Amino acid sequence: MDKIIDAHIHLDQYTDKEISSMIAHLDDIQCTHLIAVSTHLASSQKTLMLANTYPQVRPAFGFHPEQALPTDSQLGDLFTWMAANKDAMIAIGEIGLPYYLRNETSSDIPFPQEGYIELLDQFLQKAKVWNKPVILHAVYEDAAIVCDLLEKHSIENAHFHWFKGDPVTIEQMIENGYHISVTPDVVYEREIQDLVKLYPLDRMMVETDGPWRFESEFAHQMTHPRMIHNSISAIAALKNMPLSEVYDSLYTNTCRVFMDS
């Protein structure tokens, strides 16, 4: 079994018992690291605590966009805390734009999209100053906006997690050298399979986005990094490449983005 890294997991959203069990068995599945993302200040604080407890955990701090905008005070507290802990932070994330929240909101209520764009812009400014990779929640038409913001700030080390988008934006992302990561739904989801066929392997990683649950053969299972092995087998088949070569490339890519930056 070859080495893997979970490039995107919400470790703080698991129970303490689930976390300790997961960490205890990482060696059994050859998982060397978990890139643990955060959703707000309290989440970031717990993620840092987990990283200080478990050496396999590499923490990212940020504000997930699929929630109400923070107040100025909340944002100020988050930025102050991140600045104080930036040396422990492997990346800024999860940040991005609220595609699902926006589409679930009543059309009778004006959605503050510009506020979310401004919030993301502020995080990207921090990433530039602190020289940190960014972990992005940006799908479909939102991805084009995010690409423009990345170009505006000359940020190259960008990771679009569980990405879905149109061919034009995909081409822009490939040209700019941005990374994507693939979840276990690559085993059964045609949209993700088509993306894997198209996107260069040397700009690809694998993730679980746990504790998000998956379907098909993963139904009724707690999302776990071991599922990544299924994902890699599917990627190798879709790319028509040797399995060992795919393992090596995905692991190397993730190290380049998060460990070598």
C-alpha positions, 0 to 999 in steps of 0.5 A: 500500500502506497502513502497518502495524504488527506488534502482536506478534512474537517477534523474538528467536526468529528467527535473526540473518540472518532478523532483518536481512533482515526489518528491511531490507525493512520499508519495502518492505511499509510496516511502520513498527514491530514490537512485539517481545515477550519470554518471560523475562529472557534474551529481554527482554535480547535484545529490548532489544538489537534495539530499540537496534539497529533503530529500528523495533523497540519492545520489551516485557518479560515472562514468557510463561506457557506455561513452568514458573513462575520461581523467586523468584530468577529473578523477582526478577532479571527485575523488577529488570532491568525496573525498570532498563530501564522507560523503554525498555519500550513495554509489559509482555509477553508475560504471562498464563495457561498455557492450553495448558500446563495442558491438556497436563499429565497430570491426575494431576499437580496444576497450579499454576494459582494460582501463575500467577495470582499471577505475573500479578497481580505483573506487573499491579501493575508495569504499574499503577505504571509506567503501561505497557500489558500484552500478554496471553496469555489465551484461552478460560476464562483470559480471564475470570480475566484480565479480573477481574484487570485490573479489580482493578488498574484497568488499561484499556490491555490487549492480548489477542493472538491472542484466542479466548473465549466470548461473555460474556468477549468482551462484558466485554472490549468494554465495558472497551475492551480491544484484541485483535489478529488473526493471519494465520489470519483468512484461513482460520480460522472462529473468528477470522473470527467474532470479527472480525465481532463485535469493534469495529474501533476496538479491533482490531490485527493481528499475526503472533506470528512465528515461529509458522507458519501454514497455508493460503496461508502453509504452508511460509513463514517468518512475516513482517510482510508477511502482515499485508496478507492479514489486513487484506484479510480483515478488511475483507471480513468487516467489509464496510468499505473497505480503506483505512478498515480500514488506517487504523483498525488503524494508528491503534489500534496507535499509540494503545496503544503509541506514545501511552501 
